[in-house]
Amino acid sequence: MSTTVASLLSLPVFQKECTLLAGEEGLGSAVRYVTVMEAPDFNIRSLTDNVFVLTTLSSHCASMDEINKVVTELCQQNVSAICIKLGRFIDTIDESTIRIAREHQTPLFALTKNVLFREIISDILSAIVLEQQSTINELNELNEQLLQAILHNHSMEKILSLLTAKIPSHCCCLNQRGVILARHASMAAKPEESIVGKLLEKYLKKSNGKHIFDQGHYLFPCIAHGQVVGYLLVYAENTIFKNELTFIVQMVSFLAIKFLEEHLQIQTEQRMTASVLDEILFVNHADEAAIADRLQLLGVSPKDRHIVMLLSNRTEENTLQANSYLDYWRNWLQNKFEQFIVFIKGTDFVVLISYIEKKKVNFSKLAQQMRESLPGSAQERLDIGFSLPVSDLRKLPDCYSQAKRAVNYGRAVAAENHVYPYAKFVEIGLISRGVISSDGEAIREKIVRPIQNYDEQCNAKLWNTLEKCLLAESLDLAAKTLSIHISTLRYRLQKIHQLTDVNFFTSKGRFILHLAYILFKADSQ
């Protein structure tokens, strides 16, 4: 435990020479420092929490208003306590001053004139040093107990009992999915049922490796080999002091070793899942029942409609983030669907959902909600593509291919959208099949290369102009986007006509130029 104002009351100098006038509610405040406030230019705002303030009010005794003003400022700085020595500059402490301390729940002491400040400072510092030495001894003792627990392969529950013996609390070990693996308590109160999911979601959004706090609940990530392998949940009714947090952090380091066992089992399950899904998504099957059996192995009971989603980050995630988000998406989808599976494929997440057709799911809206559930920076990195729904499990390989192509096409022609239903890119999909054909090569030779060669030689920006004209609702909007006059834009389109013999201002010409643009984008993927 930390040195508190209450623990100082047992010192002889406090019992004989100090009188507590107000602030009984604040006796539990920790005391880490002691200072004397006597100088006229003393900077009250420089004070931090956990400071015990001694003063004679020598620089502030001119009036009651000034005394109350400085006491108010000290209280607002959340000092541990205020001790005013009487008999030097003031003889009594006014009821208005006592009322201020009481309102702020800050302990206020009156000290007799018989005690020198150096005596009370010495006693307080001695108490702090003894408490710190006791903390170091307890840490060493706990470290030895934890080491023996690991060496003798004690259970997680037994390891948690070492912590609850030190701190009145209710502690739980959670795996990556938030499932409670072990618990131990030294108090009757339990964590709220809904708090686990709330804390996990909060941590995964933050995802910086540090613990988080919410209404008496602490969630600590247990990290091994750069990955979150589990969590320690600590619920305490009373404030946990810094030295107690040190105990917990020490416990977390040892629990990570125990979590590795669970983590290795999870990794084995993930490899098995990936192996089965590879067979489902990348192998053509004649027997639909065989696919259904494999899905059953993974805990998915097929319904009458199936869809594949691809969650792809524009920047690669590290291993810790990838595993954290795997659990995040599982937890998120559990609230929406009964039958689904999420797994990591390379740097992407693949989601296979089986649902009842009557449910009428709006997957565009669902994908947008998935993105919006993330913090802003993560939203901007995430693209989601999804396939057309199918009723035949044998078409799942096509669904995966569609989801992947939806992301590729979406990034090529509508990068700002981030949500890409394959249904919007069916035409592009059909056209892209001609990319490697002789017809595709003829379009490149006739349209794409002449325009780009001219741009390279003359910096004419013809290709960029064509792109904006094809995507804009009108030529006026395209000119505005390019920050050029409409006559300049028309001149560039006429130059394209001269180079390719394809006229943008005819329906046929515009179609051919759009086709060339799509082929170019397909090439870039």
C-alpha positions as CSV (number, residue, x, y, z in Angstrom):
1,M,0.0,0.0,0.0
2,S,1.1,3.6,-0.5
3,T,1.6,6.0,2.4
4,T,-1.7,7.7,2.9
5,V,-2.8,10.7,5.0
6,A,-4.7,8.2,7.2
7,S,-1.5,6.2,7.8
8,L,0.3,9.4,8.9
9,L,-2.2,9.8,11.7
10,S,-0.5,7.0,13.6
11,L,2.7,8.9,13.8
12,P,3.4,10.4,17.3
13,V,3.7,14.0,16.0
14,F,0.3,13.8,14.4
15,Q,-1.3,12.2,17.5
16,K,0.1,14.8,19.9
17,E,0.5,18.0,17.9
18,C,-2.0,17.9,15.0
19,T,-5.8,18.3,14.9
20,L,-7.8,17.3,11.9
21,L,-10.4,20.1,11.2
22,A,-11.9,18.9,7.9
23,G,-11.6,16.6,5.0
24,E,-12.1,13.1,6.6
25,E,-13.2,11.8,3.1
26,G,-9.7,12.5,1.7
27,L,-7.8,10.6,4.3
28,G,-7.2,7.8,1.8
29,S,-5.2,10.1,-0.5
30,A,-1.7,8.9,-1.1
31,V,1.3,11.0,0.1
32,R,4.5,10.8,-2.0
33,Y,6.0,14.2,-1.3
34,V,6.0,16.9,1.4
35,T,6.7,20.6,0.8
36,V,6.7,23.9,2.7
37,M,4.8,26.9,1.4
38,E,6.3,30.0,2.8
39,A,7.9,32.1,0.0
40,P,5.7,35.0,-1.4
41,D,6.3,33.7,-4.9
42,F,5.5,30.1,-4.2
43,N,4.0,28.6,-7.4
44,I,0.9,26.7,-6.3
45,R,0.1,25.6,-9.8
46,S,3.4,23.7,-10.0
47,L,2.1,21.3,-7.3
48,T,1.2,17.8,-8.4
49,D,-1.1,15.2,-6.8
50,N,0.1,13.4,-3.6
51,V,1.8,16.4,-2.0
52,F,1.4,17.1,1.7
53,V,1.7,20.9,2.2
54,L,3.0,22.6,5.4
55,T,2.6,26.3,5.9
56,T,2.3,29.1,8.4
57,L,0.5,31.3,5.8
58,S,3.3,33.9,6.5
59,S,2.9,35.4,3.0
60,H,-0.9,35.2,2.9
61,C,-2.1,36.3,6.4
62,A,-2.9,39.9,5.6
63,S,-6.6,39.2,5.3
64,M,-9.2,36.4,5.6
65,D,-10.0,36.7,1.9
66,E,-6.3,36.1,1.0
67,I,-6.1,33.1,3.3
68,N,-9.2,31.5,1.8
69,K,-8.0,32.3,-1.7
70,V,-4.7,30.4,-1.2
71,V,-6.5,27.4,0.6
72,T,-8.9,27.2,-2.3
73,E,-6.1,27.1,-4.8
74,L,-4.3,24.4,-2.9
75,C,-7.5,22.3,-2.7
76,Q,-8.0,22.7,-6.5
77,Q,-4.5,21.3,-7.1
78,N,-5.7,18.1,-5.4
79,V,-2.9,18.2,-2.8
80,S,-3.0,15.3,-0.3
81,A,-3.5,17.5,2.7
82,I,-2.9,21.0,4.1
83,C,-1.3,21.5,7.5
84,I,-1.3,25.0,8.9
85,K,1.0,25.9,11.9
86,L,-0.6,28.1,14.5
87,G,0.9,30.6,16.8
88,R,3.3,32.3,14.3
89,F,1.2,34.4,11.9
90,I,-2.3,33.2,12.7
91,D,-3.7,31.8,16.0
92,T,-6.9,30.1,14.8
93,I,-8.3,28.8,11.6
94,D,-11.5,30.5,10.6
95,E,-14.7,28.4,10.0
96,S,-14.9,29.8,6.4
97,T,-11.5,28.2,5.7
98,I,-12.5,25.0,7.3
99,R,-15.6,25.0,5.1
100,I,-13.5,25.4,1.9
101,A,-11.5,22.3,2.8
102,R,-14.6,20.4,3.7
103,E,-16.2,21.2,0.4
104,H,-13.2,20.0,-1.5
105,Q,-12.8,16.9,0.8
106,T,-9.2,17.9,1.4
107,P,-7.8,17.0,4.8
108,L,-7.0,20.2,6.8
109,F,-4.8,20.0,9.9
110,A,-3.9,22.6,12.6
111,L,-0.4,22.1,13.9
112,T,0.7,23.5,17.3
113,K,3.5,26.0,17.5
114,N,5.7,23.5,19.5
115,V,6.7,21.5,16.4
116,L,9.4,22.5,14.0
117,F,8.7,21.9,10.3
118,R,11.9,19.9,10.0
119,E,10.7,17.5,12.6
120,I,7.3,16.7,10.9
121,I,9.0,16.6,7.5
122,S,11.5,14.1,8.8
123,D,8.7,11.9,10.2
124,I,6.7,12.0,7.0
125,L,9.7,11.3,4.8
126,S,10.7,8.4,7.0
127,A,7.2,6.9,6.7
128,I,7.3,7.3,2.9
129,V,10.8,5.7,2.7
130,L,9.7,2.8,4.9
131,E,6.6,2.2,2.8
132,Q,8.7,2.2,-0.4
133,Q,11.2,-0.2,1.1
134,S,8.3,-2.4,2.1
135,T,6.9,-2.2,-1.5
136,I,10.3,-3.3,-2.9
137,N,10.4,-6.3,-0.4
138,E,6.9,-7.3,-1.4
139,L,7.8,-7.1,-5.1
140,N,10.8,-9.3,-4.6
141,E,8.7,-11.8,-2.6
142,L,5.9,-11.8,-5.3
143,N,8.5,-12.2,-8.0
144,E,9.9,-15.3,-6.3
145,Q,6.4,-16.7,-5.8
146,L,5.5,-16.1,-9.4
147,L,8.7,-17.8,-10.6
148,Q,8.0,-20.8,-8.4
149,A,4.4,-20.9,-9.7
150,I,5.7,-21.0,-13.3
151,L,8.4,-23.6,-12.6
152,H,5.8,-25.9,-10.9
153,N,3.2,-25.3,-13.6
154,H,0.6,-23.9,-11.3
155,S,-2.8,-23.0,-12.7
156,M,-3.8,-19.5,-13.7
157,E,-6.3,-19.5,-10.8
158,K,-3.5,-20.2,-8.3
159,I,-1.4,-17.5,-9.8
160,L,-4.2,-15.0,-9.6
161,S,-4.6,-15.8,-5.9
162,L,-1.2,-14.3,-5.3
163,L,-2.5,-11.0,-6.7
164,T,-5.9,-11.0,-4.9
165,A,-4.0,-11.7,-1.6
166,K,-2.2,-8.4,-2.1
167,I,-5.1,-6.3,-3.5
168,P,-8.8,-6.7,-2.6
169,S,-10.1,-7.4,-6.1
170,H,-11.8,-9.8,-8.5
171,C,-9.4,-10.9,-11.2
172,C,-10.0,-12.8,-14.5
173,C,-7.7,-14.2,-17.2
174,L,-9.2,-13.8,-20.6
175,N,-8.1,-15.3,-23.9
176,Q,-7.9,-13.3,-27.1
177,R,-11.6,-13.8,-27.7
178,G,-12.6,-12.5,-24.3
179,V,-13.5,-15.9,-22.9
180,I,-12.7,-16.3,-19.2
181,L,-10.1,-19.0,-18.6
182,A,-9.6,-18.5,-14.9
183,R,-10.7,-16.2,-12.0
184,H,-10.0,-15.6,-8.4
185,A,-11.5,-13.1,-5.9
186,S,-10.8,-11.6,-2.5
187,M,-14.1,-9.6,-2.4
188,A,-17.7,-10.3,-3.0
189,A,-18.3,-7.8,-5.8
190,K,-17.9,-9.1,-9.4
191,P,-17.2,-7.3,-12.7
192,E,-20.2,-6.2,-14.7
193,E,-21.3,-8.9,-17.2
194,S,-21.1,-6.5,-20.2
195,I,-17.7,-5.0,-19.3
196,V,-15.5,-7.6,-21.0
197,G,-16.8,-6.8,-24.5
198,K,-16.7,-3.1,-23.8
199,L,-13.1,-3.1,-22.5
200,L,-11.9,-5.4,-25.4
201,E,-13.5,-3.1,-28.0
202,K,-12.0,0.0,-26.3
203,Y,-8.5,-1.7,-26.1
204,L,-8.6,-2.8,-29.7
205,K,-9.4,0.7,-30.9
206,K,-6.6,2.1,-28.8
207,S,-4.3,-0.9,-29.5
208,N,-1.0,0.6,-28.2
209,G,0.0,-2.1,-25.8
210,K,-1.0,-0.2,-22.6
211,H,-3.7,-1.0,-20.0
212,I,-7.1,0.7,-20.1
213,F,-9.4,1.7,-17.3
214,D,-13.2,2.0,-17.1
215,Q,-15.2,2.5,-13.8
216,G,-13.0,0.4,-11.5
217,H,-12.2,-2.2,-14.2
218,Y,-8.6,-2.5,-15.5
219,L,-7.7,-4.5,-18.6
220,F,-4.1,-5.4,-19.1
221,P,-2.8,-7.0,-22.3
222,C,-0.5,-9.9,-21.8
223,I,2.1,-9.7,-24.6
224,A,4.6,-12.4,-25.7
225,H,6.7,-12.4,-28.9
226,G,5.1,-9.1,-30.0
227,Q,1.6,-10.5,-29.8
228,V,-1.3,-10.1,-27.5
229,V,-1.8,-13.7,-26.1
230,G,-4.4,-12.9,-23.5
231,Y,-5.7,-10.3,-21.0
232,L,-5.8,-9.8,-17.3
233,L,-9.1,-8.1,-16.0
234,V,-8.9,-6.6,-12.5
235,Y,-11.9,-5.2,-10.8
236,A,-11.3,-3.3,-7.5
237,E,-13.9,-1.3,-5.5
238,N,-11.1,0.9,-4.0
239,T,-8.5,3.0,-5.9
240,I,-5.5,1.0,-7.0
241,F,-2.3,2.9,-6.1
242,K,0.8,3.1,-8.3
243,N,2.7,0.6,-6.3
244,E,-0.2,-1.8,-6.6
245,L,-0.2,-1.3,-10.4
246,T,3.5,-2.3,-10.2
247,F,2.3,-5.6,-8.6
248,I,-0.2,-6.1,-11.4
249,V,2.3,-5.3,-14.2
250,Q,4.7,-7.8,-12.7
251,M,1.9,-10.4,-12.6
252,V,1.0,-9.7,-16.3
253,S,4.6,-10.5,-17.4
254,F,4.3,-14.0,-15.8
255,L,0.8,-14.6,-16.9
256,A,2.0,-14.1,-20.5
257,I,3.9,-17.3,-20.2
258,K,0.8,-19.2,-19.1
259,F,-1.2,-17.6,-21.9
260,L,1.4,-18.9,-24.5
261,E,0.0,-22.4,-23.9
262,E,-3.5,-21.2,-24.8
263,H,-2.1,-19.1,-27.7
264,L,-0.4,-22.1,-29.2
265,Q,-3.7,-24.0,-29.2
266,I,-5.4,-21.0,-30.9
267,Q,-2.7,-20.9,-33.5
268,T,-3.2,-24.6,-34.2
269,E,-6.9,-23.9,-34.6
270,Q,-6.3,-21.0,-36.9
271,R,-4.0,-23.1,-39.1
272,M,-6.6,-25.9,-39.2
273,T,-9.3,-23.3,-40.1
274,A,-7.1,-21.8,-42.9
275,S,-6.4,-25.2,-44.3
276,V,-10.1,-26.2,-44.4
277,L,-11.1,-22.9,-45.9
278,D,-8.4,-23.0,-48.5
279,E,-9.9,-26.3,-49.6
280,I,-13.4,-24.7,-49.7
281,L,-12.4,-21.4,-51.4
282,F,-9.7,-22.5,-53.8
283,V,-10.7,-26.0,-54.9
284,N,-13.6,-26.8,-57.2
285,H,-15.9,-29.4,-55.7
286,A,-18.6,-31.5,-57.4
287,D,-20.3,-32.5,-54.2
288,E,-22.0,-29.7,-52.3
289,A,-22.5,-31.9,-49.3
290,A,-18.8,-32.3,-48.9
291,I,-18.4,-28.5,-48.6
292,A,-21.2,-28.4,-46.0
293,D,-19.4,-31.1,-44.0
294,R,-16.2,-29.1,-43.9
295,L,-18.0,-26.0,-42.8
296,Q,-19.6,-28.0,-40.0
297,L,-16.1,-28.9,-38.8
298,L,-15.5,-25.2,-38.4
299,G,-18.7,-24.7,-36.4
300,V,-20.7,-23.2,-39.3
301,S,-24.1,-24.6,-40.2
302,P,-24.8,-23.6,-43.8
303,K,-28.1,-21.7,-44.4
304,D,-29.7,-21.0,-47.8
305,R,-27.5,-17.9,-48.8
306,H,-23.8,-17.4,-48.6
307,I,-21.5,-14.4,-49.2
308,V,-17.7,-13.7,-49.0
309,M,-16.3,-10.4,-47.7
310,L,-12.7,-9.3,-48.0
311,L,-11.4,-6.8,-45.4
312,S,-8.2,-5.4,-46.9
313,N,-5.9,-2.8,-45.3
314,R,-4.1,-0.3,-47.5
315,T,-1.1,-0.6,-45.2
316,E,0.1,-3.8,-43.8
317,E,-0.8,-4.6,-40.2
318,N,1.8,-6.0,-37.7
319,T,1.1,-9.4,-36.2
320,L,-0.1,-8.0,-32.9
321,Q,-2.7,-5.7,-34.7
322,A,-3.8,-8.5,-37.1
323,N,-4.6,-10.9,-34.2
324,S,-6.3,-8.2,-32.2
325,Y,-8.5,-7.2,-35.2
326,L,-9.3,-10.9,-35.8
327,D,-10.9,-11.0,-32.4
328,Y,-12.5,-7.6,-32.9
329,W,-14.2,-8.7,-36.1
330,R,-15.4,-11.9,-34.6
331,N,-16.9,-10.1,-31.6
332,W,-18.5,-7.5,-33.9
333,L,-20.1,-10.0,-36.3
334,Q,-21.4,-12.1,-33.4
335,N,-24.0,-9.5,-32.8
336,K,-25.2,-9.7,-36.4
337,F,-25.0,-13.3,-37.6
338,E,-25.2,-16.8,-36.1
339,Q,-23.3,-18.6,-38.9
340,F,-20.0,-17.0,-40.0
341,I,-16.3,-17.5,-39.9
342,V,-13.4,-15.0,-40.0
343,F,-9.8,-15.9,-40.8
344,I,-6.6,-14.2,-41.9
345,K,-5.4,-14.7,-45.5
346,G,-2.0,-13.0,-46.0
347,T,-2.5,-9.4,-44.8
348,D,-6.3,-9.5,-45.4
349,F,-9.3,-10.8,-43.4
350,V,-11.7,-13.1,-45.2
351,V,-15.3,-13.4,-43.9
352,L,-17.6,-16.1,-45.0
353,I,-21.2,-15.5,-43.9
354,S,-24.1,-18.0,-44.3
355,Y,-27.6,-16.5,-43.6
356,I,-31.3,-17.0,-44.2
357,E,-32.5,-15.3,-47.4
358,K,-35.5,-13.9,-45.6
359,K,-33.2,-11.8,-43.5
360,K,-32.6,-9.4,-46.4
361,V,-29.2,-8.1,-45.3
362,N,-28.0,-4.9,-46.8
363,F,-24.3,-5.7,-47.1
364,S,-23.3,-2.3,-48.3
365,K,-24.7,-0.8,-45.2
366,L,-23.2,-3.5,-43.1
367,A,-19.7,-3.0,-44.5
368,Q,-20.0,0.8,-43.9
369,Q,-21.0,0.1,-40.3
370,M,-18.0,-2.2,-39.9
371,R,-15.7,0.6,-41.1
372,E,-17.4,3.2,-38.9
373,S,-16.9,1.1,-35.8
374,L,-13.2,1.7,-36.1
375,P,-11.3,4.9,-35.1
376,G,-10.7,7.4,-37.9
377,S,-7.2,6.4,-38.9
378,A,-8.1,2.7,-39.1
379,Q,-11.2,3.6,-41.1
380,E,-9.2,5.3,-43.8
381,R,-6.9,2.3,-44.2
382,L,-9.7,-0.3,-44.5
383,D,-11.4,-1.3,-47.8
384,I,-14.2,-3.9,-47.8
385,G,-15.2,-5.8,-50.9
386,F,-17.9,-8.4,-51.1
387,S,-19.3,-10.9,-53.5
388,L,-22.7,-11.5,-55.0
389,P,-24.7,-13.8,-52.7
390,V,-25.1,-17.4,-53.8
391,S,-27.2,-20.4,-52.8
392,D,-24.8,-23.1,-54.0
393,L,-21.8,-23.8,-51.8
394,R,-19.9,-25.0,-54.8
395,K,-19.7,-21.3,-56.0
396,L,-17.8,-20.1,-52.9
397,P,-14.5,-20.0,-54.9
398,D,-16.2,-17.6,-57.3
399,C,-17.4,-15.5,-54.3
400,Y,-13.9,-15.2,-53.0
401,S,-12.6,-14.2,-56.4
402,Q,-15.4,-11.6,-56.7
403,A,-14.7,-10.1,-53.3
404,K,-11.0,-9.8,-54.2
405,R,-11.7,-8.3,-57.6
406,A,-14.2,-5.9,-56.1
407,V,-11.4,-4.4,-53.8
408,N,-9.0,-4.2,-56.8
409,Y,-11.6,-2.6,-59.1
410,G,-12.9,-0.3,-56.4
411,R,-9.4,1.0,-55.6
412,A,-8.8,1.6,-59.3
413,V,-11.9,3.6,-60.1
414,A,-13.5,4.7,-56.8
415,A,-10.7,4.7,-54.2
416,E,-12.5,7.2,-52.0
417,N,-15.5,4.9,-51.4
418,H,-13.7,2.1,-49.4
419,V,-16.8,-0.1,-49.7
420,Y,-16.9,-2.1,-52.9
421,P,-19.8,-4.5,-53.8
422,Y,-18.9,-6.7,-56.7
423,A,-22.4,-6.0,-58.1
424,K,-21.2,-2.5,-59.1
425,F,-18.2,-3.9,-61.0
426,V,-19.7,-6.7,-63.0
427,E,-19.2,-4.8,-66.3
428,I,-15.6,-4.1,-65.4
429,G,-15.2,-7.7,-64.5
430,L,-16.4,-8.8,-67.9
431,I,-14.2,-6.3,-69.7
432,S,-11.2,-7.2,-67.7
433,R,-11.3,-10.7,-69.0
434,G,-10.1,-9.2,-72.3
435,V,-6.9,-7.8,-70.7
436,I,-4.7,-10.5,-72.0
437,S,-6.5,-11.0,-75.3
438,S,-5.4,-9.7,-78.8
439,D,-8.4,-7.3,-78.7
440,G,-7.1,-5.9,-75.4
441,E,-3.6,-5.4,-76.8
442,A,-5.1,-3.7,-79.9
443,I,-6.8,-1.1,-77.7
444,R,-3.6,-0.5,-75.8
445,E,-1.7,0.0,-79.0
446,K,-4.4,2.3,-80.6
447,I,-5.4,4.4,-77.6
448,V,-3.5,4.0,-74.3
449,R,0.1,4.1,-75.6
450,P,-0.3,7.1,-78.0
451,I,-1.9,9.2,-75.3
452,Q,0.7,8.3,-72.7
453,N,3.6,8.7,-75.1
454,Y,2.4,12.2,-76.0
455,D,2.0,13.1,-72.3
456,E,5.5,11.9,-71.6
457,Q,7.0,14.0,-74.5
458,C,4.9,17.2,-74.0
459,N,3.6,17.0,-70.4
460,A,0.2,17.6,-71.9
461,K,-1.8,15.8,-69.2
462,L,-4.1,14.2,-71.7
463,W,-4.6,11.0,-69.9
464,N,-5.5,12.7,-66.6
465,T,-7.9,14.9,-68.5
466,L,-9.6,11.9,-70.1
467,E,-9.9,10.2,-66.7
468,K,-11.6,13.2,-65.1
469,C,-14.0,13.6,-68.1
470,L,-15.0,9.9,-68.0
471,L,-15.7,10.1,-64.2
472,A,-17.3,13.5,-63.9
473,E,-21.0,14.1,-64.4
474,S,-20.3,16.9,-66.9
475,L,-17.4,18.5,-68.8
476,D,-17.8,21.7,-66.7
477,L,-17.3,19.7,-63.5
478,A,-14.3,18.0,-65.0
479,A,-12.7,21.4,-66.0
480,K,-13.4,22.7,-62.5
481,T,-11.7,19.6,-61.0
482,L,-8.7,20.1,-63.3
483,S,-8.7,23.9,-62.6
484,I,-8.6,24.7,-66.3
485,H,-10.9,26.6,-68.6
486,I,-13.6,24.6,-70.5
487,S,-12.0,25.5,-73.8
488,T,-8.7,24.1,-72.7
489,L,-10.4,20.9,-71.8
490,R,-12.1,20.6,-75.2
491,Y,-8.8,21.3,-76.9
492,R,-7.2,18.3,-75.0
493,L,-10.1,16.0,-76.0
494,Q,-9.6,17.1,-79.6
495,K,-5.9,16.3,-79.3
496,I,-6.9,12.8,-78.1
497,H,-9.1,12.5,-81.2
498,Q,-6.1,13.4,-83.4
499,L,-3.8,10.9,-81.7
500,T,-6.3,7.9,-81.6
501,D,-8.9,8.7,-84.3
502,V,-11.5,8.2,-81.5
503,N,-13.9,11.1,-80.9
504,F,-14.9,11.6,-77.2
505,F,-18.0,13.6,-78.3
506,T,-19.7,10.6,-79.9
507,S,-21.4,7.8,-78.0
508,K,-19.2,5.2,-79.7
509,G,-16.0,7.1,-79.1
510,R,-16.8,7.8,-75.5
511,F,-17.5,4.0,-75.0
512,I,-14.2,3.0,-76.6
513,L,-12.3,5.5,-74.6
514,H,-14.0,4.3,-71.4
515,L,-13.1,0.7,-72.3
516,A,-9.5,1.7,-72.8
517,Y,-9.5,3.4,-69.4
518,I,-10.9,0.3,-67.7
519,L,-8.3,-2.0,-69.4
520,F,-5.6,0.4,-68.2
521,K,-6.9,0.2,-64.6
522,A,-7.1,-3.6,-64.9
523,D,-3.5,-3.6,-66.0
524,S,-2.4,-1.5,-63.0
525,Q,-3.9,-4.1,-60.6
